[in-house]
Every structure is written in structure tokens, then in C-alpha cells.
Amino acid sequence: MGNIFHLALQCLIESDIDKKLSMSIDAVKKIKSGSIEYTTSNLEFENVMPGRPDKPELIKPKDVVRRNTHTEEGRAAMVHSFAHIEFNAINLAWDLIWRFQDMPKEFYLDWAQVAEEETKHFKLLRDYLNRKSYDYGSFPAHDGLWMIAEQTKHDILLRLAVVPRIMEARGLDVTPDLIERFRQAKDDDMVTILELILEEEIGHVMFGTKWYRFICQRMEKDPEEKFREIMNDYLPSSKTKKINKNARLKAGFSQAEIDYLIEA
């Protein structure tokens, strides 16, 4: 019987893409089967970086070229950026499981499901790229999402507020427009993939909301007040008028939180 924290760390640090995907799928199966231990691991937490292949080349966010869906190469570059987000999301799910070891068992089951679905999303996007004669690594990418993970690695409340409830929730807001752009380009394959991702990402943000509120209750903090504080102090530029209200409500956002997000 394996240990869930050791298993999550192995998935996190694996750099070979195919091995990482296979290990993630196998790990989730093992976790779901119940043949896993939850004994706290004494492994060192510092200086652990997620495994990633030599490519894509990582550049500054401001240097990433704007993608144009009017050309096949432009669409491939945009899909590559989606794949990069999903690859990071696989690492983020396993990091969350491994790094924070004092949570209820249900927490780990929820994030194992997220790891499974992020793996599926990445595979769908990579298969799309392969059909277009590209692969993950064919275009440069930036490392902004993992930089956020590094900045929140010692605070589970901050991690749950910032990664699922701010960064991933942005995806709920922008994906409908992306779907429409690919629909206009008559790219039905990508439309289908993005519709699936949008639906499942609602669940991922919902898990973030669920456990964010759990931690707030444990710490005797008001979740809405704390969320506003984190937004103001940590990522004030994340406030936006472009809100997918229905998706956010499904993902557990309160009306007060949504009203705050769309304030001028």
C-alpha cells in the first residue's frame, strides 16, 4: 500500500511528459481504490520544483506573442498556451496534495479528481496539437502561474484563494469568448474540447471555494472579507468587468463576491 503524499510528490517532480501523464492516471486510480495510506510524510518541502520537459522555452509573460485564431498556426499557438496552463494545473493539483498534509481525507480525494481531469484536458489539447503537426513545446510559454504557486506555497488559505478562486476562475470568465472564436473559425474539435474543459473547471473552482471556506472557518475568518483583503493586497489587478456570473455562481462564489469583482 502506497502513501498518498509520496505518490503525489513523484507525480509532481516527474519531468518526462508521457511518464507524468501515466503516473498521474495510475496514482488517481490507486487513490480512488482506497489502497493508499495518509500517514504524514517527513519529506523536505523546500527547493522542490515541478518536473517539466526541456521545452517549451519559458519567457516573460510580456514577451508572449499575441495569438491569432484566423490562421492554423495562430490557433495552434493559442491551443499550446491552453496546454501549458493544463500542464501547470496537473503540477498544482499534486503540489496541493503533497504540500498540505493536515487536511481531511475528502480534501485529497477532491484534488486527486482535479489532477485526473487536468491530465485529461492536457492530453486532449496535446492530441489536437499532434493532429496539426505540433506538440507541447513547439511554442514558447511563460511561467506566471507557477510563480503564483511559489508565492503561496506556505499558506494554504492564500493558495486556495489565489490559484483556484482567482487564477483558475479567470478561465471561467474568458473561455466562452474563446469558444466563440474557435466556432467562428469552424474548428469544431477545439470547440468541443473547450466546452468540456469549461464544464469541468467549474468543478475545480468549486473545490477551491469549498476548501477555502473550510480553512476560513477553521481560522475563524469571514471568507468574503478575507477574499476582498487578498484581492486588494495580493492581486488588485484581477478585478474585472468580464465576469461569467452563472459559472462563478455554480463554482460557489457568493453574489457579494461577484459584485465586488465587477466594481469599477
Helices and strands as residue ranges (DSSP letters): E 2-3, H 4-13, H 17-33, E 36-37, E 58-59, G 61-63, H 72-99, H 105-131, E 141-142, H 144-151, H 156-162, I 163-168, H 169-184, H 188-218, H 223-234, G 236-238, H 245-250, H 255-261
